[in-house]
Amino acid sequence: MDLSVARRTGNTYIAFTPFFNYFSNYIYLNPTSGYDQFYGAGNQIFEYSQSKVRRYGAELKVEYRPLTHWKVELLGEYVRSEQLSGSKKGYTLPFSPAPSLVLDLSWLPKSSTYFKESYLSLDSKWTANQKHIVPPEEKTKGYQVLNFRAGTQLVLGRSALQLRLQVQNIFDTKYMDHTSFYRLISLLNRDEISSYLLGSLSESKTEANKLIDTINTQVLTHHDKNKYTYANTQKYGIIAFIAASAIACKKDKESIDTEKPTIDISAATAFPKQCSQIRRGSSFTFRAKLSDNVALGSYSIDVHHNFDHHSHSTEVEECTLEPIKKPVKPFVLVKSVNIPGQPQQYDAQFQIDVPSDVDPGNYHFMIQVTDQSGWSIQRGISVRIIE
């Protein structure tokens, strides 16, 4: 259900568009506590899940024209989603956009014989922190960017040439966009200064503008809006929107899992530890204490060489490294273990045999633990295999 309320008074235009959607069978990729040891190189398994979903929010537009050729616009957007059933009941949906606000100042000069529909625009976009996440998503910090746009239509006889220039993120601000898949691999959004020039015949203006819009489109949430103009529809629509928001706020207070599991290797019996030495041709037992505030799901072990001196952000210290060398027969292990009974604490123990003919040298011992909600944590340890 969408509702649109708009009012124009003199030089001011205000439009408020709340919406409320209910999906009885929303389908999305849901992270599980399992790992794909056969085809996915030990990566976490995602499954298609179906859930009842409530989605609501609003868009606000305020336009003010202080002078004939000047325009100030304020655009606001808020979207909130909540799963009402399934294993992720109480959580939001993945890649939910954070609240945002755009303030735009535009100069619209008078058209002349050769230049039509010209404009110069400077806008600032504020995006709030996104704290409503679903595992294994990370919270995303808010950001502010400044953008510039300019354009005109150059009339040449019977033809019209569309000219568009856009400079995004003028100050090269480093930020994460919560709706971008690049966020999953921690790739920052750093928009480059760019410009687009597109020529078209006047009868192809629509196609040209579509192409320009495609090039310049950023990831935002848009909604197809039906216009309700009858007073009773507006009245009951607003009441329904307010009631839905109140119910959702009450639901947010219910306890849902927002904590990641932990890996503890501080005990005297834990092994391996940072900079441990392991003799090739021997066997050892991996020991660690795993815990979670609700229920553990599984853990995985990944052992690989570090002959190229690469690093992992989870390592706590650097061990003495041998000179860089090429691997001949490195030791490799990828193993996942399901934790039975969904306990909150579990003493992990797993025997590992090291062949006698593997390459000695520096190795990484990676531990990853996932709880039943899908939250995952990784711990990296530097070890050495010796003669």
N, C-alpha and C positions, 0 to 999 in steps of 0.2 A: 504494500500500500504506500503510495507516494502522495504528497500534498504540496501544493505550491501556493504561497500567499505573496502577492506583490502589490506595491503601492508607489505611485509617482507623484511628487509634489514639487512643482517648480523645477529647479535644477537638480533635484535629488530623486534617485530611484532605489528602492529597497526591495529585495526578494528573499524570502526565507522558504527553504524546501526541506522539510523533515520527511523521513521515510522509515518504514518498518517492513521487514521481510521475514517470512517464516518458511523454512525448507524442511519438509518431512523426510527427505532422503538425499541430503547433501553428501557428495562423494569427494574424497580428498585422500592424499597420501599420508598415512599415519606411521610414525616411527615405532618400531618394536624394540624389544630388549634382546633380539637375536642378531647373530652375525652370519654372513654368507661366506662359509669357508671354502665352498666348491667353485663358485663362479665370480664372487665379488671381492676376492682378495682380502677377506676378513672384514669387509665394511659392514656397517649397520644395515639391517634389513628394514625396508619400508613396505607397507602393505596398503592397498586401497581399502578404505573404510567408509562406512555410511553412517551418518549421524543426523539427528534432528538439530537444526541450527536456527537461532534467532539472530537477526542482523538489523541494526537500526543506526540512525545518525541524522545528520542534517548538513545542508549547505547554505551559506549566507553570501549574498552579494549586495554591496552598497556602492552606488555610482553617484558621483557629484561632479557637476560642471561649473566651476567657479567663474570661468570665462568662456567665450565662444569657442576657442580653439584648444582649450585645456580640459582634461578629464582625469579625475582621481577615482580609482577603483579599490575596493576592499573585498577580497574573496576568502571565505573561511570554509573549512571542511572538517567534519568529524564523522568517523565510522567506528562502530563497535559490533563485534560478533561474539556469540557464545554458543558452545555446543551443549545441547540439552540431553544427550544420550550417548551411549557408547563408552569406550575405555577412556576417552578424553573429556568426559562430562565436566562442565564447569570451566574448561579452557576456551580460549578464543580460537580463531582459525589461523593457519600459517600465513605469513606475509600480509598481515593486516596493516593497513596504512596508519601512520600516526596522525594526530590532529595537525592541521597546517593552516597558515594564514599568509596571504599574499597582498602586499600593498603596491599598487601600480600607479605611476604618474605618466600621462601621455600628452604629447603635443600633436595636434591634428591641424596642420596648416591648410589654408584655403586652396582648393584645386585650381590649377592653371590649364593652359592649352595643352601642355605636354605632360604634366604631372598630375595624376589623379590619386585620390585615396592615400595620400602620404601620411606617415606617422613616425614619431620618435617616442620610444617608451623605455622607462627605467623602472624595474620592479625589484622588490625585496621579498624573499620568501622565508618565513619562519616555520620550522617543523619541530614539534615537541618530542620529548622522549617517548619511546614506545616501550612501556613496561608490561603490557598485556601480551604475553607470548605463550606458545605451546611448545613443549619439548620436542626436539632438542634446540630450539631457537635460543639465541642470545638477546638480551635487552639491547636496544639501539639508542644511542644518545641523540638528542636534538641538535639541530644545526640551523644556520642562517646563511643564505647565499644572495648575491646581488647579480641581476641579469640586465642586459641591454638588448633592445630590438629596434629595428628601423626598416622601413619599407616604403615603396611607392609603385605606382603603375605608370610606366613610360609609354605614352601614346605616340606611335609612329604611323601616320596615315590611318589605314584600316586595321592595323595590328596593334597589340598591346603587349608590352614586355613587363613581366612581374619581377621586381627586384626586392630581395629580402636579405637582411643582414641580422645575424643573431650572435651575441657574445654571452655565453653562459658562465656563471661562476667567475665573475670578473677578478676577484681576489684569490682565486685558486684555493678555495677552502677545502680542506680534507674532511670528508664526512662519509657516513654509511647510510645508504637508503634502505629502509627496512623492507621495502617491496621489491628489492632487486635480488636476483639470484647470485650476483657477485658477492653479496654480503656473506654467503655461506663459506666462501673461501677467503674472507677478509680482504677483498679487493676494494680499495677506496674509490669513491666517486670523485673524479677530478676532471670536470668538464673542460675540454679544450676550447680555445677561442676558435670559432668557426663561422663561416659565411656561406650562403647559398645563393646562387644566381640561376634563375630559371626563366627562359623565354618561352612565350606561347602566343599563338594567335588569339585574338579576342574571343573567338567562338570556343576555344579550348581552355578558357579561364577556369572553369570548374575543375577540370582534370588537373590543371597546373596547381591550383590551390590544394587539392587533395594530396598531391605528391609533396608539396611543401609541408603540409600538416603532418604527413607521415614521417618526414625527415626530422621535424622539430618536436615531435611528440615526446613527452616525458611520462614516466610511470605515475599516473594518478588514477584515482577511482572515479569513474563516471557512472551515472545512473540514467536509464531511460525514464523520463518523467511524464506521467499523465497529468493533465491539468484539470483540477477540480475547482470549479468556480461557484458552485452553489453553497450558500451560507451554512446549511445543515451539514453538508459533507465536510466543510472546513472545521466546523465546530466539533463533530464527533471524531474527525481524523486527528485533531490536536489532542483531544482527550485520550484517545487510544495511544498516541505517541508518548504522552506524559506517563500514562499508566505502565506502558511497556518499559520505559526507562526506569521507573521506580522499582518494578519487579526485578529488573536486571541488576540494579544497584544492590538490592537485598541479596540476590543470588551471589554477587561477588564476595560477600562476607563469608560464604561457606568455605570451609577449608578444602583447598586443592593442593596438590604436590607442586611446590615451586623450588625445591631444593635438589641439587645434584648429589649423587653418592660420593663417598670419600674412599681414598686408598691410603692405608697406614702401613709404612714399612719401618717404623721407628723401633719396633720391638727387637730384642736381642736375637730372637729366633728368625726374624724376617730375612729373606734372601731372594734375589741378590739386592745389594745396596749400591749406592753410587760408588763407582770405581772398583767394584768387586772383581776378583780375578778367578777365572774358571779354566781348569785344565782340560785340554781336548783329549778325547778318549775316556772321559769320566762322565758320571751322572750326578745331578744335583736336583734338589727339590725347591721349586718356587713356593715361597710362603709370604703371604700378606694378609692383613686384616681389612676386610671390605665392610662398609656400613652404609645405610641409607635411612632416611627418616620415615619411610613408608614400607617399601619392599624392594629387595634386590632382584635383578633379573638374570644377568649373565656377565661373564668377563671374558676378555680375550688377551692373548699374548702374541706379540710380534717381535721377533728377533731378526735383525739384519745388520750387515756390516756398516762401518763408518770409515772405510778406507779413503773416502773422498772428503772427509772432514765436514760433512753437513751437520746441521744442528736442528734441535727441536725446542720450541719455546717452553716445554714442560720440564726441561732439565734444570736442576737447581745449582749445579756447579760443573766446571769443566775439568776433565781428567787429562793427564799427560797423553798427548797424541803422538803416535808414531808417524814417520813421513808418509805422505800420500802415496798410494800404490794401487795397482789394478787388481781386482779380485780374480782368483783362479778357481778356487772351490770354496766359496764362503759358506758359513753356516747360516741356514735360513729356517725359521720356524714361524708358522702362523697357526694358532690354535684357539678355538673358542669353546667355552664351557658354560652350560646352563646351570644356574644355581637352584637346587631343588628347594621346594617348600616356601619360596618367597620370604625369606627371613629378613630382618633388619640388619643383622650382623652375620658375617660369614668368614671363617678362617680358610682362605684359599690355599690349597696345596696341590701341586702338580709336578710330577717327576719329568725331568728333561734329560735325554741322553745326547751327549755331544760326540759325534764321530771323531775318530782319531786322525782322519786325513783332511779335516777342514782347515781353511786358512786361519792362522793365528792373527791376532791384532785387535783393533778397537771395534766394538759392536754397540748397538743400541738395543736395549731391552724395554719394549713399550708395553704398558699395561693399560687396558681400557675397561671400564666398568659401566654398565648400563642398568638403570632401575626399571621397574615394571611400567612406569609412566613414559619412559623413553629418554629421560635425562641421562646424559653420558659425560664421563670425565676420563681424561687420559693422563698418565704419568710416565715420564721418560727417564730411563736410567742408563748411564754410560758404564759399560763393563768391558773387560778385556779377556780374550781367550788366549791362553799361553801354551807353550810346548809342554 
